[in-house]
Amino acid sequence: MPRTGESDPQGMVIDRAEQSVPADGWLRRALEAKRDGAALNPSTWQRIVAGYVEGTIDDAPVAALLMASAIRGLKGEEIVALTDAMVRSGDVLEFAGATVVDKHSSGGVGDTVSLIVVPLVAACGVPVAKLSGRALAHTGGTLDKLEAIPGVRTDLTPAAFVAQSERLVPADKKLYALRDRTGTVRSIGLIAASIVSKKIAGGAGAIVFDVKAGRGAFMRTLAEARTLASTLVRLASGFGRRASALVSDMEEPLGAAVGTGIETVEARDFLRGDERDPRLSENVLAVAHEMLRVAGVPVDAVAPRTLDALHSGAAYERFVALIEAQGGSRAALESIAPHPHRAPAIAPARGVVVAIDTVAIGELAREAVAADGDFAGIRIVAHIGTPVAAGDVLAEVAGPSLDPARVAAAFTLGEAAPAARPVVACVVRDADLSRSAK
């Protein structure tokens, strides 16, 4: 038999207690095995995750494990084991009655879909349980956006559930932060385990994933995004959840607003009907329709019900109720506005916007927020394909600290517009994966 931490013929690391092995010997051997490309078995993942949450295992070995996992990859059974261990690290909510649906984005820039789609779907009569996270790398976090509204707090108990609390998936909260610090965000296995564990712990019976693809996403290519989408749907289905995933475009910021608070302003204005960016609207409706579908709403009723909730104002009223349930108020929501200091980022020459450095835009917006407060940031004026003349406005900077020239430098001008890209490239459904497996 292999010794503790060694690989069996199938490449699975065996975790067997041995009197001669020091207390931390099993962990070192597991790290070495993962470094060399072996797969860790479920009991090893459970032991590592539990120890990390309890504090008996510190950041250093877990950081090494994350890096080895990001480089070597995780096998399907490892992703399942890691997900299960993360779910077991805390409470799991259960809801009686109708199927509760949840939605998650893999992370993007100017992505306010969650803020909009949760009250929209709820207004359509479908229960929504949204477990959200904070900013990661250059992307924004839904909790940070909500907390920009005066009075809103997201550290609620599961009984007043909206946010990722200390009692729900505490392992993911620690791993999420460590991945950000150690450059191990872009790992399909780690991303999938993080996302699905939160959804299961949050009590969702049906889940829609919005997987971003492009230079502003963690998945840079459509092929990578499709792989993640399939992994998420297969993983969620394996835990008994109805699931589907959209692959959507992140070659440029999704909406016009980029920055914690001003994205919340954009979501409010969208729901209220004041202004609806076309790209953002297309993504919102696609996600909303899929959420209704996995929740069991008849297909022919999905689009009419969604539009009615928007046009009647029911979706906005649900948003107000969500804010009030977390300590905010209608007055506070309606009072928020971008930072009053505005400066244009100017096109240096005539041309067509052919590319936007979306990561740079996300990082610059975070820099502005850090310097000038929640409602600083960047508002995109010229999307890819927009013709401009010298001196035209490419973007507007809210807040005095960020140099508009740095924002303008994130835009690339050319002679001809690139081919148009669909906002939603494809949808992966659990039924499709089941058929392809046969």
C-alpha positions as CSV (number, residue, x, y, z in Angstrom):
1,M,0.0,0.0,0.0
2,P,1.2,3.6,-0.7
3,R,2.3,5.5,2.3
4,T,0.5,8.7,3.5
5,G,0.6,11.4,0.8
6,E,1.9,9.1,-1.9
7,S,0.0,8.4,-5.1
8,D,-1.9,5.2,-5.8
9,P,-1.9,3.8,-9.4
10,Q,-4.9,6.0,-10.2
11,G,-3.1,9.1,-9.1
12,M,-5.2,9.7,-6.0
13,V,-3.3,10.7,-2.8
14,I,-4.0,8.4,0.1
15,D,-4.5,10.0,3.5
16,R,-3.8,7.3,6.1
17,A,-2.7,8.1,9.6
18,E,0.8,6.8,10.5
19,Q,2.4,6.9,13.9
20,S,5.8,7.6,12.4
21,V,4.6,10.7,10.4
22,P,4.9,14.1,12.2
23,A,1.6,15.9,12.8
24,D,2.1,18.1,9.8
25,G,3.8,15.4,7.6
26,W,0.6,14.4,5.9
27,L,0.0,18.0,4.8
28,R,3.5,18.4,3.4
29,R,3.2,15.2,1.5
30,A,-0.2,16.3,0.1
31,L,1.4,19.5,-1.1
32,E,4.3,17.7,-2.7
33,A,1.9,15.3,-4.4
34,K,-0.3,18.1,-5.8
35,R,2.8,20.0,-6.9
36,D,3.8,16.9,-8.9
37,G,0.4,16.6,-10.5
38,A,-1.4,14.0,-8.4
39,A,-5.0,14.3,-7.4
40,L,-5.9,14.6,-3.7
41,N,-8.6,12.4,-2.4
42,P,-11.8,13.7,-0.7
43,S,-10.7,13.0,2.8
44,T,-7.5,15.0,2.2
45,W,-9.4,18.0,0.9
46,Q,-11.9,17.8,3.8
47,R,-9.0,17.7,6.3
48,I,-7.2,20.7,4.7
49,V,-10.3,22.8,4.4
50,A,-11.5,22.0,7.9
51,G,-8.0,22.7,9.3
52,Y,-7.8,26.1,7.5
53,V,-11.2,27.2,8.8
54,E,-10.4,26.1,12.3
55,G,-7.0,27.9,12.2
56,T,-4.9,24.7,12.7
57,I,-3.5,25.2,9.2
58,D,-2.2,28.6,8.3
59,D,-2.1,30.6,5.1
60,A,1.3,29.4,3.9
61,P,0.5,25.7,3.0
62,V,-2.9,26.7,1.7
63,A,-1.3,29.3,-0.6
64,A,1.0,26.6,-1.9
65,L,-1.9,24.3,-2.5
66,L,-3.8,27.0,-4.4
67,M,-0.8,27.7,-6.6
68,A,-0.2,24.0,-7.3
69,S,-3.9,23.6,-8.1
70,A,-3.9,26.6,-10.4
71,I,-0.9,25.3,-12.3
72,R,-1.6,21.6,-12.3
73,G,-5.4,21.9,-12.5
74,L,-8.0,20.0,-10.5
75,K,-9.6,16.8,-11.7
76,G,-13.4,16.5,-11.7
77,E,-13.5,14.4,-8.5
78,E,-11.2,16.9,-6.8
79,I,-13.6,19.8,-7.7
80,V,-16.5,17.8,-6.2
81,A,-14.5,17.0,-3.1
82,L,-13.3,20.6,-2.6
83,T,-16.9,21.9,-3.1
84,D,-18.3,19.4,-0.6
85,A,-15.6,20.3,2.0
86,M,-16.4,24.0,1.6
87,V,-20.1,23.5,1.9
88,R,-19.5,21.4,5.1
89,S,-17.4,24.2,6.6
90,G,-20.5,26.2,7.6
91,D,-24.3,26.3,7.7
92,V,-26.6,25.3,4.8
93,L,-29.9,27.0,4.3
94,E,-33.0,25.2,3.3
95,F,-36.2,26.8,1.9
96,A,-39.6,25.1,1.9
97,G,-42.0,25.5,-0.9
98,A,-41.2,26.7,-4.4
99,T,-37.8,26.3,-6.0
100,V,-35.4,29.1,-5.0
101,V,-33.2,30.3,-7.8
102,D,-29.8,32.0,-7.5
103,K,-27.5,33.7,-10.1
104,H,-23.7,34.2,-10.1
105,S,-21.3,36.0,-12.4
106,S,-17.7,34.8,-12.8
107,G,-16.6,38.4,-12.6
108,G,-16.4,41.3,-14.9
109,V,-16.0,45.1,-15.2
110,G,-19.1,47.3,-15.3
111,D,-21.2,44.2,-14.5
112,T,-24.3,45.3,-12.5
113,V,-26.4,42.4,-13.7
114,S,-26.8,40.9,-10.2
115,L,-28.1,44.1,-8.7
116,I,-30.7,44.4,-11.4
117,V,-31.7,40.8,-12.0
118,V,-32.4,39.7,-8.4
119,P,-35.3,42.2,-7.8
120,L,-36.4,41.7,-11.4
121,V,-36.8,37.9,-11.1
122,A,-38.3,38.2,-7.6
123,A,-40.9,40.6,-9.1
124,C,-41.8,37.9,-11.6
125,G,-42.9,35.7,-8.7
126,V,-39.8,33.5,-8.4
127,P,-38.1,33.2,-5.0
128,V,-34.5,34.4,-5.3
129,A,-31.7,33.6,-2.7
130,K,-28.6,35.6,-3.7
131,L,-25.4,34.8,-1.9
132,S,-22.9,37.5,-3.0
133,G,-19.2,38.1,-2.7
134,R,-16.8,41.1,-2.6
135,A,-14.5,42.6,-5.2
136,L,-11.8,40.2,-6.6
137,A,-8.8,41.4,-8.6
138,H,-10.0,44.1,-11.1
139,T,-13.7,43.1,-10.8
140,G,-16.4,44.6,-8.6
141,G,-18.2,42.8,-5.8
142,T,-22.0,43.0,-5.3
143,L,-21.7,43.4,-1.6
144,D,-19.4,46.4,-2.0
145,K,-21.9,48.0,-4.4
146,L,-24.8,47.5,-2.0
147,E,-22.9,48.9,0.9
148,A,-22.3,52.1,-1.0
149,I,-26.0,53.0,-0.2
150,P,-26.1,54.8,3.1
151,G,-27.4,52.6,5.9
152,V,-27.1,49.3,4.1
153,R,-25.4,46.5,5.9
154,T,-24.7,43.1,4.5
155,D,-23.5,41.2,7.6
156,L,-26.9,39.8,8.4
157,T,-27.7,36.5,9.9
158,P,-29.0,33.7,7.7
159,A,-32.5,34.5,8.9
160,A,-32.1,37.9,7.2
161,F,-30.1,36.3,4.4
162,V,-28.6,38.2,1.5
163,A,-24.9,38.3,2.1
164,Q,-22.1,35.7,2.5
165,S,-22.0,35.6,6.3
166,E,-19.5,34.1,8.7
167,R,-21.7,31.0,9.1
168,L,-22.2,30.3,5.4
169,V,-19.2,28.8,3.6
170,P,-16.6,30.3,5.9
171,A,-14.0,28.3,4.0
172,D,-14.7,30.1,0.8
173,K,-14.5,33.5,2.5
174,K,-10.9,32.7,3.6
175,L,-9.9,31.0,0.3
176,Y,-11.5,33.8,-1.8
177,A,-9.3,36.4,-0.1
178,L,-6.1,34.2,-0.3
179,R,-6.6,33.6,-4.0
180,D,-6.8,37.3,-4.6
181,R,-3.5,37.8,-2.7
182,T,-1.6,34.9,-4.3
183,G,-2.5,35.3,-8.0
184,T,-4.5,32.1,-8.1
185,V,-7.8,33.6,-9.2
186,R,-7.7,32.2,-12.8
187,S,-8.2,28.5,-12.0
188,I,-11.3,26.8,-13.4
189,G,-11.5,24.2,-10.6
190,L,-11.0,26.8,-7.8
191,I,-13.5,29.2,-9.4
192,A,-16.1,26.4,-9.9
193,A,-15.8,25.1,-6.3
194,S,-16.0,28.7,-4.9
195,I,-19.1,29.6,-6.8
196,V,-21.1,26.3,-6.5
197,S,-20.3,25.9,-2.8
198,K,-21.9,29.3,-2.1
199,K,-25.0,28.5,-4.1
200,I,-25.5,25.1,-2.4
201,A,-25.0,26.6,1.1
202,G,-27.4,29.4,0.2
203,G,-30.2,27.0,-0.4
204,A,-30.6,27.4,-4.1
205,G,-32.5,24.7,-5.9
206,A,-31.8,26.1,-9.3
207,I,-28.8,28.2,-10.4
208,V,-27.8,30.3,-13.4
209,F,-24.2,31.1,-14.0
210,D,-23.1,34.1,-16.1
211,V,-19.5,33.2,-17.3
212,K,-17.7,36.2,-18.7
213,A,-15.2,35.8,-21.6
214,G,-12.7,38.3,-22.9
215,R,-9.9,40.6,-21.8
216,G,-11.8,41.9,-18.8
217,A,-12.7,38.4,-17.5
218,F,-10.8,35.7,-15.7
219,M,-11.6,33.5,-18.6
220,R,-9.9,35.2,-21.5
221,T,-11.1,33.1,-24.4
222,L,-14.5,31.7,-25.4
223,A,-13.1,28.2,-25.2
224,E,-12.0,28.7,-21.5
225,A,-15.3,30.3,-20.7
226,R,-17.2,27.4,-22.2
227,T,-15.1,24.9,-20.2
228,L,-15.9,26.8,-17.0
229,A,-19.6,27.0,-17.9
230,S,-19.8,23.3,-18.5
231,T,-17.8,22.6,-15.3
232,L,-20.2,24.8,-13.2
233,V,-23.3,23.2,-14.7
234,R,-22.0,19.7,-14.3
235,L,-20.9,20.3,-10.7
236,A,-24.2,21.9,-9.7
237,S,-26.2,19.1,-11.3
238,G,-24.1,16.6,-9.4
239,F,-25.3,18.2,-6.2
240,G,-28.9,17.8,-7.4
241,R,-29.4,21.4,-8.6
242,R,-31.0,22.5,-11.9
243,A,-28.5,24.6,-13.6
244,S,-27.5,26.5,-16.7
245,A,-24.7,28.9,-17.7
246,L,-24.5,31.8,-20.2
247,V,-21.2,32.7,-21.8
248,S,-21.2,36.5,-22.1
249,D,-18.9,39.1,-23.6
250,M,-16.3,40.9,-21.4
251,E,-14.0,42.3,-24.2
252,E,-15.1,45.7,-22.8
253,P,-17.0,46.9,-19.7
254,L,-20.5,45.6,-19.8
255,G,-22.4,48.7,-18.8
256,A,-21.5,52.4,-18.8
257,A,-20.6,52.7,-15.1
258,V,-17.4,51.3,-13.6
259,G,-16.9,51.8,-9.9
260,T,-18.5,50.6,-6.7
261,G,-21.2,53.3,-6.1
262,I,-21.8,54.5,-9.6
263,E,-22.6,50.9,-10.7
264,T,-25.3,51.0,-8.0
265,V,-26.6,54.2,-9.4
266,E,-26.7,52.6,-12.9
267,A,-28.6,49.6,-11.5
268,R,-31.1,51.9,-9.8
269,D,-31.6,54.0,-12.9
270,F,-32.0,50.8,-15.0
271,L,-34.7,49.4,-12.7
272,R,-36.5,52.8,-12.5
273,G,-36.5,53.1,-16.3
274,D,-34.4,56.3,-16.3
275,E,-31.6,54.9,-18.5
276,R,-30.8,51.4,-19.8
277,D,-27.5,50.7,-21.5
278,P,-28.2,48.4,-24.5
279,R,-25.4,45.9,-23.8
280,L,-26.3,45.7,-20.1
281,S,-29.9,45.4,-21.0
282,E,-29.3,42.4,-23.3
283,N,-27.3,40.6,-20.6
284,V,-29.8,41.3,-17.9
285,L,-32.7,40.0,-19.9
286,A,-30.8,36.9,-21.0
287,V,-30.0,36.1,-17.4
288,A,-33.5,36.9,-16.1
289,H,-35.1,34.7,-18.8
290,E,-32.8,31.8,-17.9
291,M,-33.5,32.2,-14.2
292,L,-37.2,32.0,-14.8
293,R,-36.7,28.9,-17.0
294,V,-34.7,26.9,-14.5
295,A,-37.2,27.9,-11.8
296,G,-40.0,26.2,-13.8
297,V,-41.7,29.1,-15.4
298,P,-43.3,28.1,-18.8
299,V,-41.1,29.1,-21.7
300,D,-43.7,31.2,-23.4
301,A,-44.4,33.2,-20.3
302,V,-40.8,34.1,-19.5
303,A,-40.3,37.2,-21.7
304,P,-43.7,38.8,-21.1
305,R,-43.4,38.3,-17.4
306,T,-40.0,39.9,-17.3
307,L,-41.0,42.9,-19.4
308,D,-44.1,43.5,-17.3
309,A,-42.1,43.5,-14.1
310,L,-39.7,46.1,-15.5
311,H,-42.3,48.4,-17.2
312,S,-44.8,48.2,-14.3
313,G,-42.2,49.4,-11.7
314,A,-42.6,46.1,-9.8
315,A,-38.9,45.3,-10.2
316,Y,-37.8,48.7,-8.8
317,E,-40.2,48.3,-5.8
318,R,-38.5,45.0,-5.1
319,F,-35.1,46.7,-5.2
320,V,-36.4,49.3,-2.7
321,A,-37.7,46.5,-0.4
322,L,-34.3,44.7,-0.6
323,I,-32.5,47.8,0.4
324,E,-34.9,48.5,3.2
325,A,-34.5,44.9,4.5
326,Q,-30.8,45.6,4.9
327,G,-31.0,48.8,6.8
328,G,-31.2,51.3,3.9
329,S,-34.2,53.4,2.8
330,R,-35.9,54.5,-0.3
331,A,-34.7,58.1,0.3
332,A,-31.1,56.9,0.7
333,L,-31.3,54.8,-2.6
334,E,-32.8,57.7,-4.5
335,S,-30.2,60.2,-3.1
336,I,-27.1,58.5,-4.4
337,A,-25.2,60.1,-7.3
338,P,-21.8,60.0,-9.0
339,H,-19.0,62.1,-7.4
340,P,-19.8,65.8,-8.5
341,H,-16.2,66.3,-9.8
342,R,-16.3,65.3,-13.4
343,A,-13.5,65.4,-16.1
344,P,-13.5,64.0,-19.6
345,A,-11.1,61.5,-21.0
346,I,-10.5,62.8,-24.5
347,A,-9.8,61.0,-27.8
348,P,-6.3,62.1,-29.1
349,A,-7.2,61.6,-32.8
350,R,-9.9,60.7,-35.2
351,G,-10.7,57.0,-35.5
352,V,-12.9,54.1,-34.3
353,V,-12.7,52.5,-30.9
354,V,-11.3,49.1,-31.7
355,A,-10.3,47.9,-28.2
356,I,-10.6,48.9,-24.5
357,D,-8.2,47.6,-21.9
358,T,-11.0,46.4,-19.6
359,V,-8.7,45.3,-16.8
360,A,-7.0,48.7,-16.7
361,I,-10.4,50.4,-16.6
362,G,-11.4,48.2,-13.7
363,E,-8.2,48.8,-11.8
364,L,-8.4,52.6,-12.4
365,A,-11.9,52.7,-11.2
366,R,-10.9,50.9,-8.0
367,E,-8.1,53.4,-7.6
368,A,-10.5,56.3,-7.9
369,V,-12.9,54.8,-5.4
370,A,-10.0,54.3,-2.9
371,A,-8.9,57.9,-3.3
372,D,-12.3,59.7,-3.6
373,G,-14.9,57.5,-2.1
374,D,-17.6,55.1,-3.2
375,F,-19.1,57.3,-5.9
376,A,-15.9,58.0,-7.8
377,G,-15.2,55.9,-10.9
378,I,-15.4,55.9,-14.7
379,R,-18.4,56.2,-17.0
380,I,-17.8,54.8,-20.5
381,V,-19.0,57.0,-23.3
382,A,-17.5,55.3,-26.4
383,H,-17.9,51.6,-26.6
384,I,-16.0,49.4,-29.1
385,G,-17.1,50.3,-32.6
386,T,-17.9,53.9,-31.8
387,P,-16.4,56.5,-34.3
388,V,-14.8,59.5,-32.6
389,A,-13.1,62.7,-33.7
390,A,-10.1,64.3,-32.0
391,G,-11.3,65.9,-28.8
392,D,-14.4,63.7,-28.5
393,V,-15.1,62.2,-25.0
394,L,-14.2,58.6,-24.6
395,A,-15.1,58.3,-21.0
396,E,-16.0,60.6,-18.0
397,V,-14.0,60.4,-14.8
398,A,-15.9,61.0,-11.5
399,G,-13.6,62.2,-8.7
400,P,-10.6,64.6,-8.7
401,S,-7.7,62.1,-8.1
402,L,-7.7,60.0,-11.3
403,D,-5.9,61.6,-14.3
404,P,-8.3,61.4,-17.3
405,A,-5.3,60.8,-19.6
406,R,-4.7,57.5,-17.9
407,V,-8.3,56.5,-18.7
408,A,-8.0,57.7,-22.3
409,A,-4.8,55.5,-22.7
410,A,-7.0,52.4,-22.1
411,F,-8.8,53.0,-25.4
412,T,-7.3,51.9,-28.7
413,L,-8.4,53.7,-31.9
414,G,-8.2,52.2,-35.4
415,E,-9.4,52.9,-38.9
416,A,-12.3,50.4,-39.1
417,A,-14.7,49.0,-36.6
418,P,-14.1,45.4,-35.6
419,A,-16.8,42.7,-36.2
420,A,-19.7,43.0,-33.8
421,R,-19.7,40.5,-31.0
422,P,-22.9,39.1,-29.4
423,V,-23.3,40.0,-25.7
424,V,-24.3,36.4,-25.0
425,A,-22.3,33.9,-27.0
426,C,-24.0,30.7,-25.9
427,V,-26.0,29.0,-23.2
428,V,-24.9,25.6,-21.6
429,R,-27.8,23.7,-19.9
430,D,-27.7,20.6,-17.7
431,A,-30.0,18.7,-20.2
432,D,-27.5,19.5,-23.0
433,L,-24.6,18.0,-21.0
434,S,-26.7,14.9,-20.1
435,R,-27.5,14.3,-23.8
436,S,-23.9,14.8,-24.9
437,A,-22.7,12.3,-22.2
438,K,-24.8,9.5,-23.6
